[in-house]
């Protein structure tokens, strides 16, 4: 991450209130980490991120390494506690393409190793594009993979608190249902209450043929296009390398198939959605 792109000159002290592993030991470690930010003086909106500063020294002489994490709760605070903010963190490792060596992700391992009571430095909040619409009557299509579910947890909490009348449709993907269904109980609760009108799940490795969120989108293509035609806002959060590109292509295919458009017209359709802030991505 290029630190020069962000102002980190005024960090805040935050204390780890709670850190909970929300996946079993048999799969990748994902933690829901709650921070006490009572000493901070910033406000934030759903869809924004904070930066976590990992003390150095690091490569290239940086005194800190920064990593952005989506805020995983509404502006009312984690558990309606304004003094607390939460993030969702997967412990990451990277393989060196030349040597084949396995290296730990700096920020994710730093955070996953912290204990309750530990103090960290945060900066932000950042991001003014990936925000939920102000109009509570707008419908939302949310596509999240892995920890990309985090901002949508915030969206849903806020819409629930405001009793927003707009409908919500979540597409969520991860490898396995039994191991990787992040925030499963909360999502099921929102389905039961009616806040989530629809949920489509893509657990890619639970069957012989892999299934991804873009496949689920194509399966529901006619209805997805109908939602877009009625003004729905479309959000993508998660992997930039493949998922975001594959979802974009799935959208193009849906618009062509159900909107009677060619490739150029379908791209223009999405361009117009973007210009109206109805097609937003938070990918990494």
Backbone bond lengths (Angstrom), bond angles and torsions (degrees), N, CA, C in turn:
res aa  C-N    CA-C-N  psi(-1)  N-CA   C-N-CA  omega(-1)  CA-C   N-CA-C  phi
1 X - - - 1.451 - - 1.512 109.72 -
2 X 1.332 116.87 134.70 1.447 122.30 179.79 1.531 109.24 -84.69
3 X 1.324 115.50 106.16 1.457 119.83 -175.64 1.515 112.32 -64.83
4 X 1.349 117.33 -22.74 1.457 119.24 -178.25 1.527 112.37 -67.93
5 X 1.329 117.00 -14.15 1.457 120.07 179.54 1.530 112.53 -79.65
6 X 1.321 116.31 -11.31 1.467 120.10 -173.99 1.525 110.14 -130.60
7 X 1.317 114.11 144.88 1.462 119.67 175.83 1.526 108.28 -84.58
8 X 1.330 115.70 111.28 1.468 119.92 178.88 1.526 110.89 -115.64
9 X 1.342 115.15 20.67 1.462 119.58 -174.08 1.525 113.21 -76.18
10 X 1.326 116.90 -14.20 1.468 119.31 -178.01 1.530 109.70 -128.94
11 X 1.326 117.13 70.92 1.474 119.39 179.92 1.521 111.67 -73.15
12 X 1.325 113.55 157.68 1.459 121.77 176.85 1.526 109.35 -112.58
13 X 1.312 115.00 149.11 1.462 119.98 174.11 1.527 108.76 -87.44
14 X 1.314 115.87 131.01 1.463 121.51 175.40 1.519 108.36 -128.51
15 X 1.313 115.65 149.10 1.464 121.27 -179.41 1.529 108.89 -115.36
16 X 1.316 116.76 134.06 1.461 120.66 176.32 1.528 108.81 -66.75
17 X 1.331 116.20 112.09 1.467 119.85 177.09 1.521 110.59 -80.14
18 X 1.359 114.51 -48.06 1.462 120.71 -179.38 1.519 108.66 -147.72
19 X 1.323 116.25 147.35 1.452 121.49 172.78 1.523 107.88 -137.09
20 X 1.311 115.47 117.86 1.469 120.64 -172.94 1.524 110.41 -124.94
21 X 1.306 116.00 124.27 1.459 119.09 173.35 1.530 107.81 -73.93
22 X 1.350 116.47 125.99 1.469 120.10 -175.90 1.531 111.74 -111.50
23 X 1.322 116.74 11.95 1.463 122.24 171.34 1.519 108.67 -126.28
24 X 1.338 117.99 152.30 1.461 120.12 179.50 1.525 111.95 -70.39
25 X 1.334 115.18 166.31 1.464 120.54 -178.75 1.523 112.95 -63.82
26 X 1.324 116.96 -18.99 1.468 121.30 -175.15 1.524 113.52 -79.90
27 X 1.323 117.59 -2.96 1.466 120.11 -178.63 1.521 109.45 -135.80
28 X 1.338 116.46 -177.61 1.458 120.28 -179.49 1.524 110.60 -56.58
29 X 1.315 114.99 141.69 1.458 120.69 -179.55 1.527 110.37 -76.96
30 X 1.317 115.57 122.19 1.457 121.98 173.84 1.523 107.39 -125.02
31 X 1.325 115.69 133.00 1.461 120.40 -177.21 1.526 111.65 -122.94
32 X 1.317 114.25 140.68 1.462 122.03 169.48 1.518 105.35 -97.40
33 X 1.323 115.46 112.31 1.464 121.23 -173.54 1.527 108.92 -112.70
34 X 1.311 115.78 125.23 1.460 122.02 -179.73 1.520 109.15 -106.36
35 X 1.329 114.93 128.45 1.460 121.77 -178.22 1.520 110.32 -110.18
36 X 1.325 116.34 137.06 1.456 120.62 169.97 1.528 107.26 -87.64
37 X 1.331 116.08 117.84 1.468 121.15 -176.58 1.522 110.80 -116.02
38 X 1.325 116.67 30.31 1.465 120.49 -174.99 1.520 112.53 -62.28
39 X 1.342 117.58 -22.11 1.467 119.65 179.32 1.525 111.95 -86.82
40 X 1.332 117.66 -8.06 1.465 121.16 -179.11 1.527 110.67 -82.24
41 X 1.336 114.88 159.42 1.461 119.38 -177.04 1.525 111.44 -124.21
42 X 1.320 118.20 25.82 1.457 120.08 -178.15 1.527 111.15 -109.16
43 X 1.325 114.75 156.62 1.453 122.83 170.48 1.521 107.84 -110.82
44 X 1.306 117.25 156.89 1.456 120.82 -179.01 1.513 109.88 -142.84
45 X 1.324 114.38 163.76 1.452 122.27 178.05 1.519 109.83 -121.47
46 X 1.321 116.02 158.67 1.459 121.15 177.37 1.536 108.93 -61.29
47 X 1.327 115.77 132.25 1.457 120.92 -178.34 1.519 113.06 102.45
48 X 1.332 116.86 -11.24 1.462 119.27 176.93 1.529 111.23 -86.20
49 X 1.329 115.07 168.43 1.465 121.81 -178.55 1.519 110.10 -126.07
50 X 1.316 115.18 159.50 1.464 120.78 168.38 1.525 108.00 -114.85
51 X 1.317 115.23 156.67 1.455 120.24 173.95 1.514 109.64 -102.36
52 X 1.322 116.36 134.92 1.462 121.77 174.85 1.524 107.54 -102.35
53 X 1.332 116.42 127.36 1.460 121.94 179.90 1.521 109.51 -98.70
54 X 1.321 115.27 119.08 1.460 121.13 177.86 1.524 107.65 -97.38
55 X 1.337 118.10 121.53 1.469 119.40 -177.25 1.520 112.03 -63.03
56 X 1.325 115.67 145.50 1.463 122.45 -176.79 1.513 112.05 -104.15
57 X 1.352 115.93 -152.13 1.470 125.33 11.91 1.534 112.52 -76.67
58 X 1.345 114.72 154.79 1.449 121.63 179.34 1.524 109.91 -123.16
59 X 1.320 115.02 -178.13 1.458 120.55 178.75 1.530 109.73 -56.24
60 X 1.303 115.52 151.29 1.461 124.00 178.32 1.527 112.09 64.47
61 X 1.347 117.63 16.76 1.447 121.33 173.42 1.509 115.47 80.07
62 X 1.350 118.14 9.55 1.464 120.13 179.69 1.518 110.85 -67.80
63 X 1.324 116.45 135.12 1.467 119.45 176.84 1.516 111.47 -77.07
64 X 1.355 116.61 -22.89 1.456 121.34 176.96 1.530 109.44 -137.11
65 X 1.314 114.93 151.12 1.461 121.85 170.16 1.521 106.52 -109.22
66 X 1.340 116.77 130.70 1.460 118.75 -178.69 1.512 110.92 -114.57
67 X 1.321 114.34 141.48 1.468 121.70 175.96 1.520 107.14 -135.80
68 X 1.345 116.07 134.84 1.457 121.02 177.87 1.524 110.98 -86.10
69 X 1.324 116.33 140.79 1.459 122.54 175.06 1.522 109.12 -133.32
70 X 1.326 115.59 132.40 1.463 120.31 177.28 1.521 110.39 -64.08
71 X 1.302 116.43 138.44 1.463 120.99 174.82 1.526 107.67 -73.27
72 X 1.325 116.08 128.97 1.465 121.15 -170.62 1.520 113.23 -102.93
73 X 1.315 117.35 18.58 1.474 120.08 177.40 1.516 109.11 -141.41
74 X 1.319 115.75 165.59 1.463 121.14 -179.13 1.526 110.28 -74.80
75 X 1.321 114.95 173.24 1.467 121.16 -179.71 1.523 112.18 -64.20
76 X 1.344 117.17 -14.22 1.467 120.24 176.96 1.532 112.22 -75.75
77 X 1.342 116.63 -6.78 1.451 120.14 178.75 1.518 112.22 96.42
78 X 1.317 116.49 160.41 1.458 121.24 177.57 1.525 108.88 -64.38
79 X 1.334 115.84 125.33 1.458 119.98 -178.36 1.506 112.76 61.38
80 X 1.351 116.98 31.30 1.467 123.33 -179.03 1.534 112.05 64.51
81 X 1.339 116.60 19.69 1.460 121.34 178.30 1.525 107.72 -105.01
82 X 1.322 117.15 107.39 1.461 122.07 -175.48 1.524 112.74 -61.59
83 X 1.320 116.98 -19.80 1.464 120.54 -178.69 1.521 111.95 -82.89
84 X 1.331 117.15 -3.72 1.464 119.70 -176.88 1.524 111.72 -124.53
85 X 1.321 114.04 146.61 1.462 123.53 -179.55 1.519 107.74 -137.97
86 X 1.335 117.57 145.33 1.463 119.55 -176.52 1.527 111.51 -123.39
87 X 1.331 115.09 153.50 1.457 122.94 174.07 1.527 108.41 -135.92
88 X 1.316 116.09 158.08 1.460 122.18 179.30 1.523 107.55 -115.12
89 X 1.330 117.09 122.23 1.464 121.64 -170.08 1.522 110.69 -127.84
90 X 1.325 116.00 126.84 1.475 120.98 171.77 1.517 108.92 -101.21
91 X 1.329 116.32 130.65 1.466 120.75 177.44 1.534 107.91 -68.97
92 X 1.316 115.99 115.38 1.469 120.79 -172.36 1.531 112.24 -106.07
93 X 1.310 114.73 150.85 1.462 123.01 171.64 1.517 107.87 -135.55
94 X 1.315 115.78 148.42 1.449 121.28 -178.08 1.525 110.24 -125.86
95 X 1.318 115.73 142.76 1.454 121.47 179.35 1.519 109.20 -100.61
96 X 1.331 116.73 124.99 1.460 121.45 175.81 1.524 109.01 -68.27
97 X 1.332 116.44 121.51 1.461 120.51 -174.85 1.521 112.43 -65.71
98 X 1.318 117.72 -23.92 1.466 121.28 -178.69 1.521 111.38 -88.75
99 X 1.341 115.88 -53.51 1.468 119.54 -175.29 1.517 113.64 -88.46
100 X 1.326 116.31 -21.68 1.457 119.71 -175.89 1.514 113.04 80.21
101 X 1.323 117.26 4.20 1.463 120.79 -179.43 1.528 111.21 -72.87
102 X 1.312 114.46 149.59 1.464 121.58 179.40 1.513 109.24 -99.76
103 X 1.334 116.15 124.39 1.460 121.59 -177.82 1.523 110.41 -120.27
104 X 1.327 117.50 138.81 1.468 119.79 177.94 1.521 111.43 -74.50
105 X 1.330 116.53 141.60 1.453 120.34 171.92 1.518 109.48 -65.04
106 X 1.317 117.37 131.24 1.463 121.33 -172.07 1.528 111.37 -61.46
107 X 1.328 117.32 -56.80 1.462 120.25 -173.16 1.519 112.75 -72.66
108 X 1.338 116.71 -43.07 1.466 118.67 -176.16 1.524 111.48 -64.61
109 X 1.337 117.34 -40.04 1.464 119.26 179.15 1.523 111.01 -72.07
110 X 1.314 116.60 -35.75 1.468 119.90 174.84 1.521 110.17 -58.53
111 X 1.324 116.85 -47.97 1.463 120.69 -177.61 1.525 112.05 -68.72
112 X 1.319 116.99 -43.92 1.470 119.81 -177.98 1.526 112.01 -67.04
113 X 1.317 117.11 -21.22 1.468 120.93 178.27 1.527 112.71 -86.95
114 X 1.330 117.56 -11.34 1.463 119.32 -178.76 1.533 110.39 -71.87
115 X 1.324 114.08 153.15 1.470 121.90 178.38 1.526 109.56 -115.03
116 X 1.314 115.98 161.59 1.460 120.30 175.25 1.526 109.15 -56.10
117 X 1.310 115.84 132.67 1.463 121.20 -178.37 1.507 113.82 99.66
118 X 1.334 117.68 -17.35 1.462 120.74 178.39 1.526 109.73 -70.66
119 X 1.318 115.98 147.91 1.457 121.58 -179.98 1.526 109.52 -105.99
120 X 1.333 116.53 139.13 1.460 121.76 176.37 1.522 108.96 -132.15
121 X 1.334 116.10 168.81 1.455 121.74 176.43 1.520 109.59 -106.96
122 X 1.328 115.97 134.43 1.453 121.00 177.40 1.527 109.58 -128.26
123 X 1.322 115.61 157.80 1.460 122.26 176.67 1.521 108.37 -136.06
124 X 1.330 114.84 165.96 1.449 118.74 -179.83 1.524 111.08 116.75
125 X 1.315 116.66 -159.44 1.465 128.04 3.04 1.524 111.87 -77.96
126 X 1.338 115.29 160.10 1.448 122.40 -179.16 1.530 110.15 -122.70
127 X 1.325 114.98 155.28 1.462 120.53 173.39 1.504 113.19 98.87
128 X 1.343 115.46 120.13 1.463 120.19 176.92 1.518 111.57 -123.03
129 X 1.329 117.53 3.73 1.460 120.90 -176.01 1.527 112.70 -98.21
130 X 1.325 116.27 -42.04 1.473 120.85 -173.01 1.526 109.58 -87.68
131 X 1.323 115.73 61.99 1.457 120.78 -176.96 1.520 110.24 -114.89
132 X 1.326 115.91 147.07 1.460 120.07 176.27 1.522 109.30 -66.88
133 X 1.329 118.01 148.39 1.469 120.14 179.58 1.523 111.26 -63.19
134 X 1.330 115.17 145.93 1.460 119.57 179.09 1.525 111.75 -69.82
135 X 1.323 115.81 -29.72 1.461 121.12 -178.24 1.528 109.74 -72.95
136 X 1.331 119.07 112.87 1.468 120.74 -177.17 1.520 113.84 -68.10
137 X 1.340 117.83 -10.64 1.461 120.26 179.93 1.524 112.63 -87.65
138 X 1.342 117.29 -7.95 1.472 120.58 -179.72 1.523 110.82 -68.48
139 X 1.328 115.88 142.09 1.451 121.30 173.71 1.527 109.98 -87.81
140 X 1.333 116.91 145.87 1.457 122.13 -178.30 1.523 110.73 -119.41
141 X 1.339 115.30 132.69 1.464 123.25 168.33 1.529 106.14 -110.25
142 X 1.337 117.17 117.43 1.461 121.83 -174.42 1.519 109.54 -119.46
143 X 1.343 116.40 123.08 1.456 121.68 -179.13 1.520 107.53 -116.18
144 X 1.325 117.13 110.52 1.453 121.78 -177.56 1.509 111.62 -128.32
145 X 1.324 116.02 138.68 1.457 122.07 177.46 1.519 108.50 -124.15
146 X 1.333 116.81 132.10 1.459 120.67 179.57 1.509 111.64 59.41
147 X 1.345 115.92 -134.46 1.461 119.88 -179.63 1.529 111.59 -69.87
148 X 1.324 117.66 -2.84 1.462 121.53 171.85 1.517 113.14 -64.70
149 X 1.315 117.57 -4.44 1.465 121.86 174.79 1.530 110.67 -73.22
150 X 1.333 117.79 -19.53 1.472 121.78 -170.07 1.527 113.96 -54.72
151 X 1.351 119.88 -53.59 1.476 117.05 -177.88 1.519 113.02 -65.94
152 X 1.333 117.34 -25.34 1.465 119.24 -179.79 1.526 110.86 -75.36
153 X 1.324 116.36 -28.29 1.471 119.37 170.63 1.526 109.01 -60.20
154 X 1.342 116.08 -42.12 1.459 120.57 177.85 1.526 111.32 -65.46
155 X 1.339 117.02 -44.58 1.465 120.79 178.56 1.532 110.86 -55.33
156 X 1.347 114.77 -48.54 1.460 119.50 -175.19 1.526 111.58 -67.12
157 X 1.322 117.05 -39.01 1.466 119.39 176.79 1.526 110.87 -60.22
158 X 1.324 116.69 -43.46 1.463 120.41 -178.57 1.524 111.07 -67.57
159 X 1.323 116.74 -43.20 1.466 119.45 -179.94 1.526 110.83 -66.11
160 X 1.315 116.03 -34.39 1.459 120.14 176.68 1.527 110.23 -65.78
161 X 1.335 116.85 -45.15 1.464 120.99 -178.41 1.526 111.16 -64.54
162 X 1.338 116.94 -35.06 1.466 121.14 -178.41 1.522 112.44 -86.67
163 X 1.335 116.17 -5.63 1.459 121.32 -174.66 1.535 110.20 53.10
164 X 1.342 114.41 44.61 1.465 120.77 -178.98 1.521 110.05 -62.58
165 X 1.326 116.04 136.13 1.460 120.06 -176.86 1.518 113.25 -84.25
166 X 1.328 117.85 -12.70 1.459 120.49 178.48 1.522 111.47 -64.06
167 X 1.326 116.61 149.79 1.461 121.50 -178.95 1.535 110.44 -88.10
168 X 1.325 115.63 153.14 1.463 122.30 -175.13 1.519 110.08 -128.42
169 X 1.332 115.18 133.22 1.467 121.74 -178.84 1.520 107.57 -131.54
170 X 1.325 116.09 121.11 1.461 122.24 -177.69 1.526 110.90 -110.78
171 X 1.333 115.35 130.97 1.462 122.89 167.65 1.527 105.96 -111.08
172 X 1.333 116.47 123.49 1.472 119.99 -178.40 1.519 109.88 -130.17
173 X 1.329 115.53 136.38 1.454 120.31 179.65 1.516 112.79 -132.15
174 X 1.339 114.76 148.63 1.458 123.85 176.74 1.535 106.49 -168.78
175 X 1.325 119.67 172.41 1.469 119.00 -176.57 1.532 115.48 -64.78
176 X 1.368 118.42 -49.61 1.471 119.85 -170.36 1.533 111.46 -133.22
177 X 1.325 116.05 138.21 1.462 121.53 179.35 1.522 111.48 -62.22
178 X 1.331 117.44 -49.04 1.465 120.29 -172.31 1.518 112.96 -73.06
179 X 1.328 117.66 -20.76 1.462 120.76 -175.36 1.524 113.61 -109.95
180 X 1.318 116.88 -27.62 1.465 119.54 -165.72 1.524 114.64 -125.16
181 X 1.317 118.32 17.34 1.468 120.64 179.02 1.529 107.35 -84.89
182 X 1.328 115.72 85.54 1.461 120.97 -175.50 1.521 110.91 -67.28
183 X 1.325 116.13 136.09 1.463 123.87 179.07 1.534 111.42 57.98
184 X 1.317 115.66 36.37 1.468 120.92 -176.04 1.523 112.46 -57.28
185 X 1.319 117.56 -47.57 1.463 120.87 -176.52 1.527 110.41 -62.79
186 X 1.330 116.86 -41.52 1.462 119.97 179.61 1.525 110.50 -64.36
187 X 1.313 116.70 -44.82 1.465 120.39 -179.16 1.528 110.35 -62.97
188 X 1.320 116.84 -43.80 1.463 119.44 178.31 1.524 111.07 -63.14
189 X 1.329 116.53 -35.26 1.459 119.81 176.76 1.519 112.23 -64.51
190 X 1.322 116.63 -38.75 1.467 120.29 178.36 1.523 111.71 -69.61
191 X 1.331 116.70 -32.17 1.470 119.66 174.99 1.532 109.19 -65.77
192 X 1.317 116.11 -45.05 1.459 120.99 -178.45 1.522 111.77 -63.94
193 X 1.331 116.52 -38.23 1.470 119.98 -178.41 1.524 112.21 -77.46
194 X 1.340 116.40 -16.90 1.454 120.05 -178.72 1.515 113.96 95.75
195 X 1.337 117.66 -5.22 1.464 119.69 178.11 1.529 110.26 -62.06
196 X 1.330 116.28 -43.01 1.462 121.01 174.11 1.517 108.13 -93.90
197 X 1.322 115.77 110.55 1.454 119.43 179.71 1.524 110.42 -72.45
198 X 1.340 116.17 -36.88 1.456 120.33 -177.23 1.524 109.82 -142.31
199 X 1.328 115.89 144.70 1.458 122.68 171.20 1.524 107.78 -136.12
200 X 1.317 115.92 127.11 1.463 120.91 174.64 1.519 108.06 -120.94
201 X 1.322 115.78 126.94 1.457 122.25 -173.70 1.521 110.92 -110.84
202 X 1.335 114.86 143.20 1.462 120.61 177.85 1.526 108.28 -132.80
203 X 1.328 115.74 94.75 1.461 120.26 176.37 1.523 106.92 -98.81
204 X 1.315 114.96 101.55 1.461 122.21 -161.81 1.526 114.30 -63.74
205 X 1.325 117.93 -28.23 1.467 119.14 -172.99 1.527 113.49 -112.13
206 X 1.318 116.35 20.69 1.466 120.05 178.67 1.516 112.82 -92.60
207 X 1.329 117.61 5.15 1.457 121.89 178.53 1.524 107.83 -149.43
208 X 1.317 116.09 167.87 1.465 120.46 -175.85 1.528 111.63 -59.66
209 X 1.331 116.31 -42.91 1.460 120.55 179.97 1.525 109.06 -98.88
210 X 1.329 115.88 124.19 1.453 120.08 -176.52 1.528 111.19 -64.40
211 X 1.329 115.05 139.51 1.460 122.09 179.85 1.514 108.51 -125.75
212 X 1.338 115.88 129.92 1.451 121.57 -177.21 1.530 110.41 -120.54
213 X 1.341 115.81 171.37 1.468 119.12 -177.09 1.526 111.62 -60.41
214 X 1.335 116.83 -34.44 1.470 118.60 179.13 1.530 111.74 -64.78
215 X 1.345 116.79 -29.73 1.463 120.28 175.78 1.528 110.81 -68.74
216 X 1.329 115.61 -41.54 1.467 119.55 177.75 1.531 110.59 -64.15
217 X 1.320 116.87 -38.34 1.462 119.99 177.57 1.521 110.85 -61.10
218 X 1.326 116.43 -45.27 1.467 119.44 -179.65 1.526 111.03 -64.04
219 X 1.342 116.53 -38.05 1.466 119.90 178.25 1.531 111.49 -60.32
220 X 1.322 116.34 -34.75 1.475 121.52 -179.02 1.525 111.13 -104.37
221 X 1.336 115.78 25.01 1.451 120.91 -171.36 1.510 115.00 -55.31
222 X 1.326 117.71 -43.74 1.458 120.37 -177.90 1.518 111.15 -61.62
223 X 1.335 116.03 -43.42 1.461 119.69 -179.04 1.527 111.50 -73.15
224 X 1.335 116.65 -37.11 1.468 120.04 176.19 1.529 110.11 -58.71
225 X 1.331 116.13 -45.70 1.466 119.49 179.99 1.533 110.82 -64.60
226 X 1.317 116.66 -37.87 1.464 120.05 178.53 1.532 110.53 -62.55
227 X 1.318 117.36 -39.97 1.466 120.81 177.05 1.528 110.41 -62.87
228 X 1.334 116.83 -44.09 1.467 120.09 179.25 1.522 110.72 -62.34
229 X 1.315 116.38 -41.54 1.462 120.85 -179.67 1.531 111.21 -63.51
230 X 1.324 116.39 -27.33 1.467 120.51 -179.76 1.524 112.24 -92.42
231 X 1.344 116.83 7.95 1.458 119.81 172.75 1.508 117.05 101.73
232 X 1.338 118.32 11.23 1.462 120.32 -178.79 1.527 111.30 -63.28
233 X 1.337 115.20 150.11 1.465 122.58 173.88 1.523 108.35 -97.09
234 X 1.333 116.35 138.51 1.464 122.40 -172.91 1.527 108.86 -116.86
235 X 1.346 116.47 124.31 1.465 122.37 -177.05 1.528 110.47 -124.74
236 X 1.340 115.20 139.66 1.464 121.90 176.13 1.522 108.15 -125.40
237 X 1.331 117.42 132.19 1.461 120.55 175.23 1.530 109.44 -140.00
238 X 1.340 115.15 130.93 1.459 119.90 178.73 1.518 111.56 142.84
239 X 1.308 115.61 -145.19 1.462 123.74 -172.71 1.528 112.59 -62.90
240 X 1.345 115.83 126.83 1.467 120.73 179.92 1.517 112.48 -84.92
241 X 1.333 117.07 -28.54 1.465 120.18 -171.00 1.515 113.43 -67.85
242 X 1.328 116.89 -42.51 1.456 119.13 -177.25 1.525 112.87 -126.19
243 X 1.339 116.22 -50.93 1.461 119.27 -172.70 1.514 112.46 -56.29
244 X 1.335 117.29 -51.17 1.460 120.40 -175.49 1.529 110.90 -61.08
245 X 1.330 116.73 -40.05 1.466 120.84 179.19 1.529 110.38 -67.62
246 X 1.328 116.52 -40.61 1.464 120.40 -179.43 1.524 111.49 -68.49
247 X 1.323 116.64 -37.83 1.470 119.95 177.11 1.528 110.00 -67.06
248 X 1.320 116.55 -40.70 1.465 119.69 177.40 1.525 110.51 -59.03
249 X 1.339 116.09 -44.29 1.470 119.18 179.71 1.520 111.07 -66.34
250 X 1.320 116.84 -37.01 1.462 119.79 177.02 1.527 110.22 -62.05
251 X 1.323 116.71 -39.94 1.467 120.29 177.55 1.530 110.94 -63.10
252 X 1.322 116.10 -43.38 1.465 119.96 177.38 1.525 109.89 -57.48
253 X 1.332 116.07 -46.47 1.473 120.90 -179.28 1.529 111.03 -62.49
254 X 1.326 116.43 -40.31 1.472 120.93 -179.97 1.520 110.77 -65.08
255 X 1.326 116.65 -44.73 1.468 120.86 -179.38 1.521 110.54 -64.70
256 X 1.328 116.94 -38.22 1.468 120.21 178.00 1.526 110.46 -67.12
257 X 1.334 116.11 -45.89 1.468 120.43 -173.96 1.524 112.26 -70.57
258 X 1.326 116.53 -38.79 1.467 119.51 -172.15 1.529 113.43 -109.31
259 X 1.335 115.98 -6.69 1.451 119.42 177.66 1.513 113.48 -113.28
260 X 1.338 115.25 -0.36 1.461 119.26 178.27 1.514 113.71 64.30
261 X 1.338 117.86 37.68 1.460 121.11 -176.40 1.528 110.51 -116.66
262 X 1.331 115.59 158.48 1.462 120.20 174.49 1.528 108.78 -91.53
263 X 1.336 117.38 -176.24 1.468 120.95 -176.38 1.525 112.00 -58.68
264 X 1.308 116.53 -47.71 1.461 120.28 -177.44 1.521 111.37 -64.36
265 X 1.312 116.62 -41.69 1.465 120.00 179.57 1.525 111.45 -67.39
266 X 1.343 116.26 -36.34 1.461 119.55 178.51 1.527 111.18 -66.29
267 X 1.332 116.97 -40.40 1.467 120.14 176.80 1.527 110.33 -64.39
268 X 1.332 117.01 -38.89 1.466 121.10 178.01 1.521 110.74 -64.19
269 X 1.326 116.05 -36.99 1.462 121.55 178.39 1.540 109.27 -60.69
270 X 1.346 116.46 -46.91 1.464 119.95 179.64 1.523 111.42 -69.07
271 X 1.317 116.78 -35.13 1.459 119.94 177.39 1.521 110.60 -61.36
272 X 1.323 116.17 -39.87 1.462 119.88 177.80 1.525 111.18 -66.78
273 X 1.343 116.00 -39.19 1.470 118.56 175.90 1.528 110.27 -59.48
274 X 1.340 116.83 -44.01 1.460 120.49 179.53 1.523 111.25 -61.54
275 X 1.320 116.41 -43.50 1.467 119.86 -178.00 1.531 111.51 -64.22
276 X 1.319 116.57 -24.86 1.465 121.75 177.77 1.522 112.67 -97.56
277 X 1.348 115.91 13.86 1.471 122.74 179.94 1.521 112.43 58.50
278 X 1.328 116.11 32.37 1.459 120.05 179.78 1.541 112.56 -107.98
279 X 1.321 116.88 2.65 1.469 121.47 176.50 1.511 106.89 -137.48
280 X 1.342 116.58 101.73 1.454 121.90 -172.38 1.529 110.59 -125.17
281 X 1.337 114.53 145.30 1.470 121.08 179.17 1.533 110.16 -127.56
282 X 1.311 114.92 139.58 1.460 122.32 169.13 1.519 105.44 -129.82
283 X 1.329 116.03 90.50 1.469 120.48 -171.48 1.524 109.70 -125.03
284 X 1.321 114.94 155.68 1.475 119.59 -173.33 1.523 110.45 -152.27
